[in-house]
Amino acid sequence: MILEKVRELKQLGHLGPNAGRILARWGLHERLWEVSRSADAMHLYDYLGGLILVQKMTWPLFGAFAYNGHRGLLHEILFEHAKSLGIEIRMGHQVVEYWEDEANGKAGVKIQTGETFDADVIVAADGVKSLARKYVIGYRDNPKPSGYAIYRAWFDAEEHGIVTDPLTNFLTHGDQFHTWVGKDMHVIAVSSRGGKAICFFITHKDTAAVDGDWSSPGKIEDILDLVKDWDPRCAAIICKAPSCIDWKLLVHDPLPTWLSQSGRVVLIGDAAHPFLPSSAQGASQAIEDGVTLAVTLNLAGKDDVRLGTRTWESIRYQRVYDAQIMGESTREKWHGAKVGDSGESFEFPMPEWLMAFDAEAHAYAVYERIAQSIVKDGYRQPCLEERA
């Protein structure tokens, strides 16, 4: 059973080929590609519009596709697939409490109505401000402002004048991906569905304190002020958006563990390891989390949930951290770009170790070795290795 807080599916999203290969294995490629086909190149400019590079993106990459589109559309396909498998999904169910009863081999949750649910394992995918995180680690680990925020918008190209404006109609020539960088900021404009749908993302400095919701309606005039001396195509795109969201980017230090004491409450996705948008890996790593957990629980069996979750954590912990660091380095590189810069050093990184990875196959390959090590030597909380 899935308990989902929101009542409707929404937001924007990207799934890399490391997640795409899993979704294709589930038979979803054709449906996903129809609504979220990825552009075949990224055009990268300095903030005045000088071309830094054109980075070709040939699909499939490492044998898999990436999907770039409105997250609501992607969610709808996954939602329908889950229902077709007989999985019960209850929308509008907000979890307010977690608990475990190891004597009876159960964990559970209470929702806002007071109703309770129990299971062999609870998978808490409750986001960057996770309630489950405090239960798992035993103290409140509040996320910290990263010093940046992102404006996001999604709208129809024809309805809002993208098609008729000579400064913006380049976005309607098929699926497009254009990025402007510099002055500690970057602007991404993407079109999908053959140039019919437009979205933009503007990552910018933001030192305001985060109180309450970290996502709120933004003001188009505030974005226009940020790009007032940028390539005029940026303002021309932004001013056509009917509305936008101002999303504070939050981070927190790596958690000491993603598992509760009994191993029956598990943090995955942003609840365990939030990603910066410049990594383009947040959703993909959450899918890797879920697929890997499914394998380890299946192999451990219902009678040894703790071994399954502990093996899962050991498999995932270092890889997730390495992917997070890549997102930080991309932002620093792009935000430091100067007018006149050029060259492949500014490419969006798509390394083989990240994009060619098959989380499901890897979990099957390493499970026995890692599980036996835990049985033999006992469980230890994971530790990170710093990469050169």
C-alpha positions as CSV (number, residue, x, y, z in Angstrom):
1,M,0.0,0.0,0.0
2,I,1.1,3.6,-0.8
3,L,0.0,6.5,1.4
4,E,0.5,9.8,-0.5
5,K,0.0,13.2,1.2
6,V,-1.0,15.2,-1.9
7,R,-4.3,14.9,-3.5
8,E,-3.1,15.4,-7.1
9,L,0.1,14.8,-9.0
10,K,2.2,17.8,-10.0
11,Q,5.6,19.5,-10.5
12,L,8.4,19.3,-13.0
13,G,10.9,16.5,-13.4
14,H,13.8,14.7,-15.1
15,L,14.7,11.1,-15.1
16,G,18.2,10.1,-16.3
17,P,19.0,7.0,-18.3
18,N,20.1,5.2,-15.1
19,A,16.4,5.4,-14.0
20,G,15.1,5.1,-17.6
21,R,16.5,1.6,-18.1
22,I,14.5,0.4,-15.1
23,L,11.3,2.0,-16.3
24,A,11.8,0.6,-19.8
25,R,12.3,-2.8,-18.3
26,W,8.8,-2.4,-16.8
27,G,7.4,-1.8,-20.3
28,L,6.9,1.9,-19.9
29,H,9.3,3.4,-22.5
30,E,6.7,4.1,-25.3
31,R,4.3,5.9,-22.9
32,L,7.0,7.9,-21.2
33,W,8.8,8.9,-24.5
34,E,5.5,10.1,-25.9
35,V,5.1,12.8,-23.2
36,S,8.7,13.4,-22.1
37,R,11.1,13.0,-25.1
38,S,14.5,14.5,-24.3
39,A,16.3,17.0,-26.6
40,D,19.2,15.7,-28.7
41,A,21.5,18.6,-27.7
42,M,22.0,21.2,-25.0
43,H,23.0,24.7,-26.1
44,L,25.1,26.4,-23.4
45,Y,25.6,30.2,-23.4
46,D,27.3,32.7,-21.2
47,Y,24.8,35.2,-19.7
48,L,25.1,37.6,-22.6
49,G,24.2,34.9,-25.1
50,G,27.7,34.0,-26.4
51,L,27.7,30.3,-27.3
52,I,30.0,28.2,-24.9
53,L,29.2,24.8,-26.5
54,V,26.6,22.5,-28.0
55,Q,26.6,19.3,-26.1
56,K,25.1,16.5,-28.2
57,M,22.8,14.1,-26.3
58,T,22.3,11.0,-28.4
59,W,19.5,8.6,-27.2
60,P,19.7,5.9,-26.1
61,L,22.8,6.7,-24.0
62,F,24.5,3.6,-22.6
63,G,21.5,1.6,-23.8
64,A,18.8,3.7,-22.1
65,F,16.7,6.8,-22.5
66,A,16.3,9.9,-20.3
67,Y,12.8,11.4,-19.8
68,N,12.4,15.1,-19.4
69,G,8.9,16.5,-18.8
70,H,6.2,17.6,-16.5
71,R,6.5,15.4,-13.4
72,G,2.7,15.1,-13.2
73,L,2.7,13.3,-16.5
74,L,5.5,11.0,-15.5
75,H,3.8,10.3,-12.2
76,E,0.5,9.6,-13.9
77,I,2.2,6.8,-16.0
78,L,3.9,5.3,-12.9
79,F,0.6,5.7,-10.9
80,E,-1.4,3.8,-13.5
81,H,1.3,1.1,-13.8
82,A,1.3,0.6,-10.0
83,K,-2.5,0.3,-10.0
84,S,-2.3,-2.2,-12.9
85,L,-0.1,-4.4,-10.6
86,G,-2.8,-4.3,-7.9
87,I,-1.0,-1.8,-5.6
88,E,-3.4,0.2,-3.5
89,I,-2.6,3.9,-3.6
90,R,-4.4,6.3,-1.2
91,M,-4.1,10.0,-2.0
92,G,-4.6,12.7,0.6
93,H,-3.2,10.5,3.5
94,Q,-0.6,12.5,5.5
95,V,1.5,10.4,7.9
96,V,1.9,12.1,11.3
97,E,3.6,9.4,13.3
98,Y,5.9,6.4,12.8
99,W,6.3,3.4,15.2
100,E,7.8,-0.1,15.4
101,D,6.9,-3.2,17.3
102,E,9.9,-5.5,16.9
103,A,8.4,-8.2,19.2
104,N,5.7,-8.8,16.6
105,G,7.9,-8.0,13.6
106,K,5.9,-5.0,12.5
107,A,6.3,-1.2,11.9
108,G,3.5,1.3,11.2
109,V,2.2,4.8,10.7
110,K,-0.6,6.9,11.9
111,I,-2.2,9.4,9.5
112,Q,-3.9,12.8,10.1
113,T,-7.3,11.2,10.7
114,G,-5.9,9.0,13.5
115,E,-6.2,5.8,11.4
116,T,-3.2,3.4,11.7
117,F,-1.5,1.0,9.3
118,D,1.1,-1.6,9.9
119,A,3.5,-3.6,7.7
120,D,6.7,-5.7,7.7
121,V,8.6,-2.6,6.6
122,I,7.7,1.1,6.2
123,V,9.4,3.0,3.3
124,A,9.4,6.7,4.1
125,A,9.7,8.8,1.0
126,D,8.5,11.9,2.7
127,G,10.9,14.5,1.2
128,V,13.6,16.9,2.3
129,K,11.6,17.9,5.5
130,S,11.0,14.3,6.4
131,L,9.0,13.5,9.5
132,A,10.4,10.0,9.5
133,R,14.0,11.3,9.6
134,K,13.7,12.3,13.2
135,Y,12.2,8.9,14.1
136,V,15.0,7.1,12.3
137,I,18.1,9.0,13.6
138,G,16.6,10.0,17.0
139,Y,17.0,13.8,16.7
140,R,15.8,16.6,14.6
141,D,18.2,17.1,11.7
142,N,16.7,20.2,10.1
143,P,17.8,20.8,6.5
144,K,19.8,24.0,6.0
145,P,19.4,26.6,3.3
146,S,21.9,25.9,0.5
147,G,22.2,29.7,-0.3
148,Y,20.3,29.1,-3.5
149,A,16.7,28.9,-4.7
150,I,15.1,28.0,-8.0
151,Y,12.2,29.5,-9.9
152,R,10.2,27.0,-11.9
153,A,7.4,27.4,-14.4
154,W,5.6,25.2,-16.9
155,F,3.2,26.5,-19.6
156,D,1.9,26.0,-23.1
157,A,4.0,27.5,-25.9
158,E,1.2,28.6,-28.3
159,E,-1.2,29.8,-25.6
160,H,1.3,32.1,-24.0
161,G,3.0,33.6,-27.1
162,I,6.2,31.6,-27.4
163,V,5.4,30.7,-31.0
164,T,4.9,34.2,-32.3
165,D,7.8,36.0,-30.6
166,P,11.0,35.9,-32.8
167,L,13.0,35.9,-29.5
168,T,11.4,32.8,-28.2
169,N,10.1,30.7,-31.2
170,F,13.4,28.8,-31.4
171,L,12.0,26.7,-28.5
172,T,9.1,25.4,-30.7
173,H,11.4,23.8,-33.2
174,G,11.1,20.3,-31.7
175,D,12.3,19.5,-28.2
176,Q,14.9,22.1,-27.1
177,F,17.3,22.5,-24.2
178,H,19.1,25.8,-23.7
179,T,21.1,27.0,-20.7
180,W,22.6,30.4,-19.8
181,V,25.3,30.6,-17.1
182,G,27.3,33.1,-15.1
183,K,27.1,35.7,-12.4
184,D,26.4,33.0,-9.8
185,M,23.2,31.9,-11.6
186,H,22.0,29.7,-14.4
187,V,18.8,29.8,-16.5
188,I,17.5,26.7,-18.2
189,A,14.7,26.8,-20.8
190,V,13.4,23.5,-22.1
191,S,10.6,22.6,-24.5
192,S,9.0,19.2,-24.8
193,R,6.2,17.4,-26.6
194,G,7.6,18.6,-29.9
195,G,8.0,22.2,-28.7
196,K,4.5,22.5,-27.5
197,A,5.2,22.7,-23.7
198,I,7.8,25.1,-22.2
199,C,9.4,25.1,-18.8
200,F,12.2,27.1,-17.2
201,F,14.4,26.8,-14.2
202,I,16.4,29.7,-12.7
203,T,18.9,28.8,-10.0
204,H,19.9,32.0,-8.1
205,K,21.4,33.2,-4.9
206,D,18.9,33.3,-2.0
207,T,20.0,33.8,1.6
208,A,16.6,34.3,3.1
209,A,15.7,32.1,6.1
210,V,13.4,29.2,5.3
211,D,10.3,29.3,7.6
212,G,7.4,26.9,7.0
213,D,7.0,25.9,3.4
214,W,10.1,26.0,1.3
215,S,8.0,26.2,-1.9
216,S,5.7,29.2,-2.6
217,P,4.3,31.2,-5.5
218,G,7.0,33.4,-7.0
219,K,6.8,36.8,-8.8
220,I,7.7,37.0,-12.5
221,E,8.9,40.6,-12.0
222,D,11.5,39.3,-9.4
223,I,12.9,36.9,-12.0
224,L,13.0,39.6,-14.7
225,D,15.0,41.8,-12.3
226,L,17.6,38.9,-12.0
227,V,18.0,38.7,-15.8
228,K,17.7,42.4,-16.7
229,D,21.2,42.5,-18.1
230,W,21.2,39.0,-19.6
231,D,20.6,37.7,-23.1
232,P,17.2,39.2,-24.0
233,R,15.9,35.8,-24.9
234,C,15.9,35.0,-21.2
235,A,13.5,37.8,-20.3
236,A,11.4,37.1,-23.4
237,I,10.8,33.5,-22.2
238,I,10.3,34.3,-18.6
239,C,7.8,37.1,-19.1
240,K,5.4,34.8,-20.9
241,A,5.0,32.4,-18.0
242,P,1.5,32.9,-16.3
243,S,2.9,32.0,-12.9
244,C,6.0,30.4,-11.2
245,I,7.1,28.6,-8.1
246,D,9.9,29.9,-5.9
247,W,11.6,26.7,-4.5
248,K,14.2,27.1,-1.7
249,L,17.0,24.6,-2.2
250,L,17.8,22.9,1.1
251,V,20.7,20.6,2.0
252,H,21.8,18.6,5.0
253,D,24.9,16.8,6.0
254,P,24.9,13.0,5.2
255,L,22.8,11.2,7.7
256,P,24.6,8.6,9.9
257,T,22.0,6.0,8.8
258,W,18.8,5.7,6.7
259,L,17.4,2.9,8.9
260,S,15.6,2.8,12.2
261,Q,16.9,0.8,15.1
262,S,14.9,-2.3,14.1
263,G,15.6,-1.8,10.4
264,R,11.9,-1.7,9.7
265,V,11.5,2.1,8.9
266,V,13.6,3.1,5.9
267,L,14.3,6.6,4.5
268,I,14.6,6.8,0.7
269,G,14.9,9.6,-1.8
270,D,15.0,13.2,-0.6
271,A,14.2,12.1,3.0
272,A,17.5,10.3,3.1
273,H,19.6,12.3,0.6
274,P,18.3,15.5,-1.0
275,F,19.9,16.5,-4.4
276,L,20.5,19.8,-6.0
277,P,18.7,20.3,-9.3
278,S,22.1,20.8,-11.0
279,S,22.7,17.1,-10.5
280,A,19.5,16.2,-12.4
281,Q,19.6,13.0,-10.3
282,G,17.2,13.4,-7.4
283,A,14.3,11.4,-9.0
284,S,16.7,8.9,-10.6
285,Q,18.5,8.1,-7.4
286,A,15.1,7.7,-5.6
287,I,14.2,5.1,-8.3
288,E,17.5,3.4,-7.8
289,D,16.8,3.3,-4.0
290,G,13.4,1.7,-4.6
291,V,14.5,-0.9,-7.1
292,T,17.5,-1.9,-5.0
293,L,15.4,-2.1,-1.8
294,A,12.9,-4.4,-3.7
295,V,15.7,-6.7,-4.6
296,T,17.3,-6.9,-1.2
297,L,14.0,-7.5,0.6
298,N,13.1,-10.2,-1.9
299,L,16.4,-12.0,-1.4
300,A,16.4,-11.6,2.4
301,G,12.8,-12.8,2.7
302,K,10.0,-11.8,5.0
303,D,11.6,-13.4,8.0
304,D,14.8,-11.3,7.7
305,V,13.7,-7.8,6.9
306,R,16.5,-6.3,8.9
307,L,19.2,-8.1,6.8
308,G,17.4,-6.9,3.6
309,T,17.3,-3.2,4.7
310,R,20.8,-3.2,6.1
311,T,22.2,-4.7,2.9
312,W,20.3,-2.2,0.9
313,E,21.8,0.7,2.9
314,S,25.3,-0.6,2.4
315,I,24.8,-0.9,-1.4
316,R,23.4,2.6,-1.8
317,Y,25.2,4.9,0.6
318,Q,28.4,5.7,-1.2
319,R,27.0,5.9,-4.7
320,V,24.3,8.4,-3.6
321,Y,27.0,10.6,-2.0
322,D,29.2,10.5,-5.2
323,A,26.2,11.6,-7.3
324,Q,25.4,14.5,-4.9
325,I,28.9,15.9,-5.1
326,M,28.7,15.9,-8.9
327,G,25.7,18.2,-8.7
328,E,27.6,20.7,-6.5
329,S,30.6,20.8,-8.9
330,T,28.3,21.5,-11.9
331,R,26.7,24.4,-10.2
332,E,30.0,25.9,-9.2
333,K,31.4,25.5,-12.7
334,W,28.4,27.1,-14.4
335,H,27.9,29.9,-11.9
336,G,31.6,30.9,-12.3
337,A,31.4,31.1,-16.1
338,K,32.7,34.4,-17.7
339,V,31.7,36.1,-20.9
340,G,33.8,34.5,-23.7
341,D,34.3,31.2,-22.0
342,S,34.0,28.1,-24.2
343,G,35.0,24.5,-24.3
344,E,34.0,21.0,-23.2
345,S,34.9,21.6,-19.6
346,F,31.5,23.3,-19.2
347,E,29.6,20.2,-20.4
348,F,26.8,18.8,-18.2
349,P,28.5,15.7,-16.8
350,M,27.0,12.3,-17.9
351,P,29.7,9.9,-16.7
352,E,29.4,6.2,-17.5
353,W,29.6,5.2,-13.8
354,L,26.4,7.2,-13.2
355,M,24.4,6.9,-16.4
356,A,25.2,3.3,-17.4
357,F,24.4,1.9,-14.0
358,D,21.8,-0.9,-13.7
359,A,20.7,-0.7,-10.1
360,E,18.6,-3.9,-10.2
361,A,21.3,-6.0,-11.8
362,H,23.9,-4.5,-9.4
363,A,21.8,-5.4,-6.4
364,Y,21.4,-9.0,-7.5
365,A,25.2,-9.2,-8.2
366,V,26.4,-7.9,-4.8
367,Y,23.7,-8.9,-2.4
368,E,25.1,-12.2,-1.3
369,R,28.6,-10.9,-0.6
370,I,27.4,-7.8,1.4
371,A,24.6,-9.7,3.2
372,Q,27.0,-12.4,4.3
373,S,29.5,-9.8,5.5
374,I,26.8,-8.3,7.7
375,V,25.8,-11.7,9.1
376,K,29.4,-12.6,9.8
377,D,30.8,-9.3,11.2
378,G,27.6,-7.6,12.4
379,Y,25.9,-4.4,11.2
380,R,27.8,-1.1,11.2
381,Q,26.5,2.3,10.2
382,P,27.9,3.2,6.8
383,C,30.8,5.5,6.3
384,L,31.9,7.5,3.3
385,E,35.0,7.4,1.3
386,E,36.2,10.7,-0.2
387,R,37.0,10.3,-3.9
388,A,40.1,11.8,-5.4
